[in-house]
Amino acid sequence: MTYTTIQNSIKIGTSTGVTLPAKEFKRMGLKVGDPVKITFEPAVTKQITLAEEYADFKQQYGETLKNLADR
């Protein structure tokens, strides 16, 4: 049986984890301690272009850089 869901990763102590929905865990007949095979991939990937990075940098530091140049 295969179950697909999108879950957010969460901080657990110094580790990162993903929770399994309790109703699906129960529906599959699983109990705590049962082995589970996990396959994962990012649900959303965002590739930032150099132009986007520059625009973000300029928005954050543009006024400061202008003030330095005008000295």
PDB file of N, CA, C and O in Angstrom, chain B, residues numbered from 101:
ATOM      1  N   MET B 101       0.853  -1.170   0.000  1.00  0.00           N
ATOM      2  CA  MET B 101       0.000   0.000   0.000  1.00  0.00           C
ATOM      3  C   MET B 101       0.901   1.235   0.000  1.00  0.00           C
ATOM      4  O   MET B 101       1.883   1.289   0.740  1.00  0.00           O
ATOM      5  N   THR B 102       0.576   2.202  -0.808  1.00  0.00           N
ATOM      6  CA  THR B 102       1.347   3.441  -0.897  1.00  0.00           C
ATOM      7  C   THR B 102       0.495   4.606  -0.427  1.00  0.00           C
ATOM      8  O   THR B 102      -0.695   4.681  -0.731  1.00  0.00           O
ATOM      9  N   TYR B 103       1.101   5.495   0.302  1.00  0.00           N
ATOM     10  CA  TYR B 103       0.434   6.696   0.791  1.00  0.00           C
ATOM     11  C   TYR B 103       1.298   7.883   0.413  1.00  0.00           C
ATOM     12  O   TYR B 103       2.501   7.874   0.674  1.00  0.00           O
ATOM     13  N   THR B 104       0.714   8.903  -0.196  1.00  0.00           N
ATOM     14  CA  THR B 104       1.449  10.104  -0.583  1.00  0.00           C
ATOM     15  C   THR B 104       0.831  11.313   0.114  1.00  0.00           C
ATOM     16  O   THR B 104      -0.385  11.502   0.096  1.00  0.00           O
ATOM     17  N   THR B 105       1.670  12.108   0.713  1.00  0.00           N
ATOM     18  CA  THR B 105       1.230  13.328   1.384  1.00  0.00           C
ATOM     19  C   THR B 105       2.356  14.343   1.313  1.00  0.00           C
ATOM     20  O   THR B 105       3.510  13.973   1.096  1.00  0.00           O
ATOM     21  N   ILE B 106       2.043  15.595   1.489  1.00  0.00           N
ATOM     22  CA  ILE B 106       3.050  16.641   1.591  1.00  0.00           C
ATOM     23  C   ILE B 106       3.016  17.133   3.035  1.00  0.00           C
ATOM     24  O   ILE B 106       1.995  17.627   3.514  1.00  0.00           O
ATOM     25  N   GLN B 107       4.140  16.990   3.713  1.00  0.00           N
ATOM     26  CA  GLN B 107       4.276  17.399   5.102  1.00  0.00           C
ATOM     27  C   GLN B 107       5.431  18.382   5.194  1.00  0.00           C
ATOM     28  O   GLN B 107       6.390  18.293   4.427  1.00  0.00           O
ATOM     29  N   ASN B 108       5.344  19.306   6.119  1.00  0.00           N
ATOM     30  CA  ASN B 108       6.447  20.230   6.374  1.00  0.00           C
ATOM     31  C   ASN B 108       7.451  19.573   7.304  1.00  0.00           C
ATOM     32  O   ASN B 108       7.069  18.845   8.221  1.00  0.00           O
ATOM     33  N   SER B 109       8.721  19.822   7.075  1.00  0.00           N
ATOM     34  CA  SER B 109       9.732  19.325   7.998  1.00  0.00           C
ATOM     35  C   SER B 109       9.684  20.179   9.256  1.00  0.00           C
ATOM     36  O   SER B 109       9.364  21.367   9.201  1.00  0.00           O
ATOM     37  N   ILE B 110      10.006  19.566  10.390  1.00  0.00           N
ATOM     38  CA  ILE B 110       9.964  20.266  11.668  1.00  0.00           C
ATOM     39  C   ILE B 110      11.263  20.024  12.426  1.00  0.00           C
ATOM     40  O   ILE B 110      11.964  19.044  12.173  1.00  0.00           O
ATOM     41  N   LYS B 111      11.574  20.907  13.343  1.00  0.00           N
ATOM     42  CA  LYS B 111      12.754  20.781  14.185  1.00  0.00           C
ATOM     43  C   LYS B 111      12.405  19.900  15.379  1.00  0.00           C
ATOM     44  O   LYS B 111      11.419  20.147  16.073  1.00  0.00           O
ATOM     45  N   ILE B 112      13.221  18.867  15.616  1.00  0.00           N
ATOM     46  CA  ILE B 112      13.037  17.974  16.754  1.00  0.00           C
ATOM     47  C   ILE B 112      14.388  17.904  17.463  1.00  0.00           C
ATOM     48  O   ILE B 112      15.265  17.143  17.055  1.00  0.00           O
ATOM     49  N   GLY B 113      14.554  18.686  18.510  1.00  0.00           N
ATOM     50  CA  GLY B 113      15.852  18.775  19.172  1.00  0.00           C
ATOM     51  C   GLY B 113      16.866  19.352  18.211  1.00  0.00           C
ATOM     52  O   GLY B 113      16.672  20.449  17.687  1.00  0.00           O
ATOM     53  N   THR B 114      17.954  18.625  17.970  1.00  0.00           N
ATOM     54  CA  THR B 114      18.964  19.086  17.021  1.00  0.00           C
ATOM     55  C   THR B 114      18.793  18.428  15.656  1.00  0.00           C
ATOM     56  O   THR B 114      19.631  18.589  14.769  1.00  0.00           O
ATOM     57  N   SER B 115      17.694  17.682  15.497  1.00  0.00           N
ATOM     58  CA  SER B 115      17.415  16.993  14.236  1.00  0.00           C
ATOM     59  C   SER B 115      16.247  17.638  13.514  1.00  0.00           C
ATOM     60  O   SER B 115      15.612  18.557  14.032  1.00  0.00           O
ATOM     61  N   THR B 116      15.974  17.157  12.335  1.00  0.00           N
ATOM     62  CA  THR B 116      14.818  17.580  11.559  1.00  0.00           C
ATOM     63  C   THR B 116      13.978  16.348  11.298  1.00  0.00           C
ATOM     64  O   THR B 116      14.521  15.271  11.051  1.00  0.00           O
ATOM     65  N   GLY B 117      12.658  16.487  11.350  1.00  0.00           N
ATOM     66  CA  GLY B 117      11.796  15.334  11.144  1.00  0.00           C
ATOM     67  C   GLY B 117      10.558  15.685  10.363  1.00  0.00           C
ATOM     68  O   GLY B 117      10.270  16.853  10.103  1.00  0.00           O
ATOM     69  N   VAL B 118       9.835  14.655   9.996  1.00  0.00           N
ATOM     70  CA  VAL B 118       8.561  14.789   9.298  1.00  0.00           C
ATOM     71  C   VAL B 118       7.578  13.881  10.025  1.00  0.00           C
ATOM     72  O   VAL B 118       7.895  12.725  10.305  1.00  0.00           O
ATOM     73  N   THR B 119       6.399  14.387  10.331  1.00  0.00           N
ATOM     74  CA  THR B 119       5.404  13.590  11.036  1.00  0.00           C
ATOM     75  C   THR B 119       4.561  12.801  10.043  1.00  0.00           C
ATOM     76  O   THR B 119       4.434  13.177   8.878  1.00  0.00           O
ATOM     77  N   LEU B 120       3.997  11.718  10.514  1.00  0.00           N
ATOM     78  CA  LEU B 120       3.062  10.928   9.719  1.00  0.00           C
ATOM     79  C   LEU B 120       1.662  11.168  10.282  1.00  0.00           C
ATOM     80  O   LEU B 120       1.470  11.089  11.495  1.00  0.00           O
ATOM     81  N   PRO B 121       0.682  11.459   9.426  1.00  0.00           N
ATOM     82  CA  PRO B 121      -0.673  11.689   9.933  1.00  0.00           C
ATOM     83  C   PRO B 121      -1.197  10.446  10.667  1.00  0.00           C
ATOM     84  O   PRO B 121      -1.133   9.335  10.139  1.00  0.00           O
ATOM     85  N   ALA B 122      -1.713  10.640  11.881  1.00  0.00           N
ATOM     86  CA  ALA B 122      -2.161   9.534  12.726  1.00  0.00           C
ATOM     87  C   ALA B 122      -3.243   8.700  12.052  1.00  0.00           C
ATOM     88  O   ALA B 122      -3.214   7.472  12.133  1.00  0.00           O
ATOM     89  N   LYS B 123      -4.204   9.351  11.383  1.00  0.00           N
ATOM     90  CA  LYS B 123      -5.299   8.585  10.766  1.00  0.00           C
ATOM     91  C   LYS B 123      -4.780   7.666   9.657  1.00  0.00           C
ATOM     92  O   LYS B 123      -5.296   6.562   9.485  1.00  0.00           O
ATOM     93  N   GLU B 124      -3.767   8.107   8.901  1.00  0.00           N
ATOM     94  CA  GLU B 124      -3.206   7.262   7.850  1.00  0.00           C
ATOM     95  C   GLU B 124      -2.355   6.150   8.444  1.00  0.00           C
ATOM     96  O   GLU B 124      -2.349   5.027   7.939  1.00  0.00           O
ATOM     97  N   PHE B 125      -1.648   6.458   9.502  1.00  0.00           N
ATOM     98  CA  PHE B 125      -0.837   5.472  10.203  1.00  0.00           C
ATOM     99  C   PHE B 125      -1.741   4.337  10.693  1.00  0.00           C
ATOM    100  O   PHE B 125      -1.418   3.159  10.540  1.00  0.00           O
ATOM    101  N   LYS B 126      -2.872   4.712  11.279  1.00  0.00           N
ATOM    102  CA  LYS B 126      -3.832   3.734  11.796  1.00  0.00           C
ATOM    103  C   LYS B 126      -4.508   2.973  10.649  1.00  0.00           C
ATOM    104  O   LYS B 126      -4.687   1.758  10.724  1.00  0.00           O
ATOM    105  N   ARG B 127      -4.882   3.702   9.587  1.00  0.00           N
ATOM    106  CA  ARG B 127      -5.561   3.089   8.439  1.00  0.00           C
ATOM    107  C   ARG B 127      -4.701   1.998   7.816  1.00  0.00           C
ATOM    108  O   ARG B 127      -5.221   0.999   7.319  1.00  0.00           O
ATOM    109  N   MET B 128      -3.386   2.188   7.843  1.00  0.00           N
ATOM    110  CA  MET B 128      -2.470   1.211   7.257  1.00  0.00           C
ATOM    111  C   MET B 128      -2.180   0.049   8.212  1.00  0.00           C
ATOM    112  O   MET B 128      -1.457  -0.884   7.863  1.00  0.00           O
ATOM    113  N   GLY B 129      -2.749   0.116   9.411  1.00  0.00           N
ATOM    114  CA  GLY B 129      -2.550  -0.958  10.365  1.00  0.00           C
ATOM    115  C   GLY B 129      -1.187  -0.937  11.036  1.00  0.00           C
ATOM    116  O   GLY B 129      -0.731  -1.959  11.549  1.00  0.00           O
ATOM    117  N   LEU B 130      -0.544   0.202  11.035  1.00  0.00           N
ATOM    118  CA  LEU B 130       0.781   0.324  11.639  1.00  0.00           C
ATOM    119  C   LEU B 130       0.673   0.669  13.115  1.00  0.00           C
ATOM    120  O   LEU B 130      -0.322   1.235  13.567  1.00  0.00           O
ATOM    121  N   LYS B 131       1.700   0.322  13.844  1.00  0.00           N
ATOM    122  CA  LYS B 131       1.781   0.739  15.236  1.00  0.00           C
ATOM    123  C   LYS B 131       3.199   1.227  15.508  1.00  0.00           C
ATOM    124  O   LYS B 131       4.126   0.930  14.755  1.00  0.00           O
ATOM    125  N   VAL B 132       3.352   1.970  16.580  1.00  0.00           N
ATOM    126  CA  VAL B 132       4.658   2.527  16.934  1.00  0.00           C
ATOM    127  C   VAL B 132       5.680   1.399  17.020  1.00  0.00           C
ATOM    128  O   VAL B 132       5.443   0.376  17.663  1.00  0.00           O
ATOM    129  N   GLY B 133       6.807   1.599  16.368  1.00  0.00           N
ATOM    130  CA  GLY B 133       7.870   0.607  16.361  1.00  0.00           C
ATOM    131  C   GLY B 133       7.909  -0.232  15.093  1.00  0.00           C
ATOM    132  O   GLY B 133       8.910  -0.895  14.822  1.00  0.00           O
ATOM    133  N   ASP B 134       6.817  -0.213  14.300  1.00  0.00           N
ATOM    134  CA  ASP B 134       6.813  -0.955  13.037  1.00  0.00           C
ATOM    135  C   ASP B 134       7.779  -0.315  12.049  1.00  0.00           C
ATOM    136  O   ASP B 134       7.868   0.911  11.990  1.00  0.00           O
ATOM    137  N   PRO B 135       8.505  -1.116  11.272  1.00  0.00           N
ATOM    138  CA  PRO B 135       9.373  -0.541  10.247  1.00  0.00           C
ATOM    139  C   PRO B 135       8.537   0.042   9.100  1.00  0.00           C
ATOM    140  O   PRO B 135       7.522  -0.532   8.707  1.00  0.00           O
ATOM    141  N   VAL B 136       8.973   1.169   8.582  1.00  0.00           N
ATOM    142  CA  VAL B 136       8.280   1.850   7.484  1.00  0.00           C
ATOM    143  C   VAL B 136       9.329   2.261   6.460  1.00  0.00           C
ATOM    144  O   VAL B 136      10.358   2.830   6.826  1.00  0.00           O
ATOM    145  N   LYS B 137       9.084   1.981   5.188  1.00  0.00           N
ATOM    146  CA  LYS B 137       9.992   2.400   4.126  1.00  0.00           C
ATOM    147  C   LYS B 137       9.585   3.804   3.681  1.00  0.00           C
ATOM    148  O   LYS B 137       8.429   4.045   3.335  1.00  0.00           O
ATOM    149  N   ILE B 138      10.539   4.717   3.694  1.00  0.00           N
ATOM    150  CA  ILE B 138      10.270   6.115   3.354  1.00  0.00           C
ATOM    151  C   ILE B 138      11.057   6.487   2.098  1.00  0.00           C
ATOM    152  O   ILE B 138      12.265   6.261   2.025  1.00  0.00           O
ATOM    153  N   THR B 139      10.368   7.057   1.116  1.00  0.00           N
ATOM    154  CA  THR B 139      11.005   7.637  -0.062  1.00  0.00           C
ATOM    155  C   THR B 139      10.560   9.092  -0.101  1.00  0.00           C
ATOM    156  O   THR B 139       9.372   9.381   0.044  1.00  0.00           O
ATOM    157  N   PHE B 140      11.507  10.015  -0.296  1.00  0.00           N
ATOM    158  CA  PHE B 140      11.096  11.417  -0.258  1.00  0.00           C
ATOM    159  C   PHE B 140      11.797  12.242  -1.323  1.00  0.00           C
ATOM    160  O   PHE B 140      12.843  11.865  -1.850  1.00  0.00           O
ATOM    161  N   GLU B 141      11.185  13.380  -1.620  1.00  0.00           N
ATOM    162  CA  GLU B 141      11.735  14.373  -2.538  1.00  0.00           C
ATOM    163  C   GLU B 141      11.110  15.710  -2.175  1.00  0.00           C
ATOM    164  O   GLU B 141      10.014  15.735  -1.616  1.00  0.00           O
ATOM    165  N   PRO B 142      11.769  16.816  -2.474  1.00  0.00           N
ATOM    166  CA  PRO B 142      11.171  18.124  -2.185  1.00  0.00           C
ATOM    167  C   PRO B 142       9.863  18.288  -2.953  1.00  0.00           C
ATOM    168  O   PRO B 142       9.787  17.953  -4.135  1.00  0.00           O
ATOM    169  N   ALA B 143       8.845  18.797  -2.289  1.00  0.00           N
ATOM    170  CA  ALA B 143       7.555  19.014  -2.941  1.00  0.00           C
ATOM    171  C   ALA B 143       7.609  20.243  -3.833  1.00  0.00           C
ATOM    172  O   ALA B 143       6.958  20.294  -4.877  1.00  0.00           O
ATOM    173  N   VAL B 144       8.388  21.231  -3.417  1.00  0.00           N
ATOM    174  CA  VAL B 144       8.510  22.475  -4.170  1.00  0.00           C
ATOM    175  C   VAL B 144       9.983  22.838  -4.213  1.00  0.00           C
ATOM    176  O   VAL B 144      10.650  22.864  -3.179  1.00  0.00           O
ATOM    177  N   THR B 145      10.479  23.110  -5.375  1.00  0.00           N
ATOM    178  CA  THR B 145      11.856  23.586  -5.482  1.00  0.00           C
ATOM    179  C   THR B 145      11.830  24.956  -6.133  1.00  0.00           C
ATOM    180  O   THR B 145      11.135  25.175  -7.125  1.00  0.00           O
ATOM    181  N   LYS B 146      12.585  25.861  -5.569  1.00  0.00           N
ATOM    182  CA  LYS B 146      12.661  27.208  -6.121  1.00  0.00           C
ATOM    183  C   LYS B 146      14.107  27.480  -6.477  1.00  0.00           C
ATOM    184  O   LYS B 146      14.989  27.440  -5.620  1.00  0.00           O
ATOM    185  N   GLN B 147      14.337  27.751  -7.728  1.00  0.00           N
ATOM    186  CA  GLN B 147      15.678  28.097  -8.165  1.00  0.00           C
ATOM    187  C   GLN B 147      15.753  29.614  -8.263  1.00  0.00           C
ATOM    188  O   GLN B 147      14.988  30.238  -8.999  1.00  0.00           O
ATOM    189  N   ILE B 148      16.675  30.197  -7.518  1.00  0.00           N
ATOM    190  CA  ILE B 148      16.826  31.643  -7.500  1.00  0.00           C
ATOM    191  C   ILE B 148      17.874  32.023  -8.542  1.00  0.00           C
ATOM    192  O   ILE B 148      18.983  31.490  -8.555  1.00  0.00           O
ATOM    193  N   THR B 149      17.499  32.951  -9.407  1.00  0.00           N
ATOM    194  CA  THR B 149      18.430  33.399 -10.436  1.00  0.00           C
ATOM    195  C   THR B 149      19.330  34.488  -9.863  1.00  0.00           C
ATOM    196  O   THR B 149      19.043  35.071  -8.817  1.00  0.00           O
ATOM    197  N   LEU B 150      20.411  34.745 -10.566  1.00  0.00           N
ATOM    198  CA  LEU B 150      21.321  35.808 -10.152  1.00  0.00           C
ATOM    199  C   LEU B 150      20.597  37.152 -10.131  1.00  0.00           C
ATOM    200  O   LEU B 150      20.843  37.971  -9.246  1.00  0.00           O
ATOM    201  N   ALA B 151      19.715  37.384 -11.089  1.00  0.00           N
ATOM    202  CA  ALA B 151      18.954  38.641 -11.135  1.00  0.00           C
ATOM    203  C   ALA B 151      18.068  38.781  -9.893  1.00  0.00           C
ATOM    204  O   ALA B 151      17.949  39.875  -9.341  1.00  0.00           O
ATOM    205  N   GLU B 152      17.446  37.683  -9.450  1.00  0.00           N
ATOM    206  CA  GLU B 152      16.614  37.728  -8.251  1.00  0.00           C
ATOM    207  C   GLU B 152      17.458  37.972  -7.003  1.00  0.00           C
ATOM    208  O   GLU B 152      17.061  38.722  -6.111  1.00  0.00           O
ATOM    209  N   GLU B 153      18.618  37.338  -6.950  1.00  0.00           N
ATOM    210  CA  GLU B 153      19.517  37.561  -5.815  1.00  0.00           C
ATOM    211  C   GLU B 153      19.962  39.014  -5.774  1.00  0.00           C
ATOM    212  O   GLU B 153      20.002  39.619  -4.703  1.00  0.00           O
ATOM    213  N   TYR B 154      20.301  39.585  -6.939  1.00  0.00           N
ATOM    214  CA  TYR B 154      20.724  40.985  -7.010  1.00  0.00           C
ATOM    215  C   TYR B 154      19.584  41.905  -6.575  1.00  0.00           C
ATOM    216  O   TYR B 154      19.807  42.858  -5.829  1.00  0.00           O
ATOM    217  N   ALA B 155      18.370  41.624  -7.038  1.00  0.00           N
ATOM    218  CA  ALA B 155      17.223  42.459  -6.681  1.00  0.00           C
ATOM    219  C   ALA B 155      16.993  42.430  -5.169  1.00  0.00           C
ATOM    220  O   ALA B 155      16.709  43.465  -4.566  1.00  0.00           O
ATOM    221  N   ASP B 156      17.114  41.257  -4.560  1.00  0.00           N
ATOM    222  CA  ASP B 156      16.960  41.147  -3.108  1.00  0.00           C
ATOM    223  C   ASP B 156      18.060  41.928  -2.383  1.00  0.00           C
ATOM    224  O   ASP B 156      17.795  42.640  -1.414  1.00  0.00           O
ATOM    225  N   PHE B 157      19.306  41.783  -2.870  1.00  0.00           N
ATOM    226  CA  PHE B 157      20.435  42.499  -2.278  1.00  0.00           C
ATOM    227  C   PHE B 157      20.231  44.012  -2.398  1.00  0.00           C
ATOM    228  O   PHE B 157      20.429  44.756  -1.437  1.00  0.00           O
ATOM    229  N   LYS B 158      19.831  44.451  -3.591  1.00  0.00           N
ATOM    230  CA  LYS B 158      19.626  45.878  -3.832  1.00  0.00           C
ATOM    231  C   LYS B 158      18.511  46.424  -2.952  1.00  0.00           C
ATOM    232  O   LYS B 158      18.622  47.534  -2.430  1.00  0.00           O
ATOM    233  N   GLN B 159      17.444  45.663  -2.781  1.00  0.00           N
ATOM    234  CA  GLN B 159      16.345  46.110  -1.933  1.00  0.00           C
ATOM    235  C   GLN B 159      16.805  46.246  -0.482  1.00  0.00           C
ATOM    236  O   GLN B 159      16.425  47.188   0.213  1.00  0.00           O
ATOM    237  N   GLN B 160      17.622  45.300  -0.037  1.00  0.00           N
ATOM    238  CA  GLN B 160      18.060  45.311   1.351  1.00  0.00           C
ATOM    239  C   GLN B 160      19.146  46.351   1.615  1.00  0.00           C
ATOM    240  O   GLN B 160      19.119  47.023   2.645  1.00  0.00           O
ATOM    241  N   TYR B 161      20.106  46.491   0.692  1.00  0.00           N
ATOM    242  CA  TYR B 161      21.281  47.341   0.955  1.00  0.00           C
ATOM    243  C   TYR B 161      21.427  48.530   0.003  1.00  0.00           C
ATOM    244  O   TYR B 161      22.401  49.276   0.108  1.00  0.00           O
ATOM    245  N   GLY B 162      20.501  48.719  -0.906  1.00  0.00           N
ATOM    246  CA  GLY B 162      20.619  49.770  -1.919  1.00  0.00           C
ATOM    247  C   GLY B 162      20.814  51.159  -1.345  1.00  0.00           C
ATOM    248  O   GLY B 162      21.694  51.891  -1.797  1.00  0.00           O
ATOM    249  N   GLU B 163      20.020  51.537  -0.368  1.00  0.00           N
ATOM    250  CA  GLU B 163      20.108  52.868   0.224  1.00  0.00           C
ATOM    251  C   GLU B 163      21.446  53.060   0.928  1.00  0.00           C
ATOM    252  O   GLU B 163      22.056  54.124   0.825  1.00  0.00           O
ATOM    253  N   THR B 164      21.896  52.049   1.633  1.00  0.00           N
ATOM    254  CA  THR B 164      23.192  52.108   2.322  1.00  0.00           C
ATOM    255  C   THR B 164      24.330  52.293   1.314  1.00  0.00           C
ATOM    256  O   THR B 164      25.213  53.127   1.515  1.00  0.00           O
ATOM    257  N   LEU B 165      24.303  51.528   0.251  1.00  0.00           N
ATOM    258  CA  LEU B 165      25.355  51.628  -0.770  1.00  0.00           C
ATOM    259  C   LEU B 165      25.324  53.001  -1.435  1.00  0.00           C
ATOM    260  O   LEU B 165      26.377  53.577  -1.710  1.00  0.00           O
ATOM    261  N   LYS B 166      24.131  53.530  -1.695  1.00  0.00           N
ATOM    262  CA  LYS B 166      24.017  54.865  -2.287  1.00  0.00           C
ATOM    263  C   LYS B 166      24.602  55.911  -1.356  1.00  0.00           C
ATOM    264  O   LYS B 166      25.328  56.799  -1.802  1.00  0.00           O
ATOM    265  N   ASN B 167      24.297  55.818  -0.070  1.00  0.00           N
ATOM    266  CA  ASN B 167      24.831  56.776   0.914  1.00  0.00           C
ATOM    267  C   ASN B 167      26.347  56.702   0.973  1.00  0.00           C
ATOM    268  O   ASN B 167      27.003  57.738   1.085  1.00  0.00           O
ATOM    269  N   LEU B 168      26.923  55.505   0.900  1.00  0.00           N
ATOM    270  CA  LEU B 168      28.376  55.364   0.900  1.00  0.00           C
ATOM    271  C   LEU B 168      28.989  55.972  -0.354  1.00  0.00           C
ATOM    272  O   LEU B 168      30.041  56.608  -0.287  1.00  0.00           O
ATOM    273  N   ALA B 169      28.339  55.782  -1.494  1.00  0.00           N
ATOM    274  CA  ALA B 169      28.870  56.308  -2.750  1.00  0.00           C
ATOM    275  C   ALA B 169      28.818  57.842  -2.774  1.00  0.00           C
ATOM    276  O   ALA B 169      29.661  58.484  -3.399  1.00  0.00           O
ATOM    277  N   ASP B 170      27.823  58.424  -2.089  1.00  0.00           N
ATOM    278  CA  ASP B 170      27.647  59.881  -2.095  1.00  0.00           C
ATOM    279  C   ASP B 170      28.573  60.590  -1.117  1.00  0.00           C
ATOM    280  O   ASP B 170      28.593  61.821  -1.097  1.00  0.00           O
ATOM    281  N   ARG B 171      29.339  59.873  -0.308  1.00  0.00           N
ATOM    282  CA  ARG B 171      30.234  60.510   0.662  1.00  0.00           C
ATOM    283  C   ARG B 171      31.383  61.202  -0.002  1.00  0.00           C
ATOM    284  O   ARG B 171      32.227  61.787   0.676  1.00  0.00           O
TER     285      ARG B 171
END
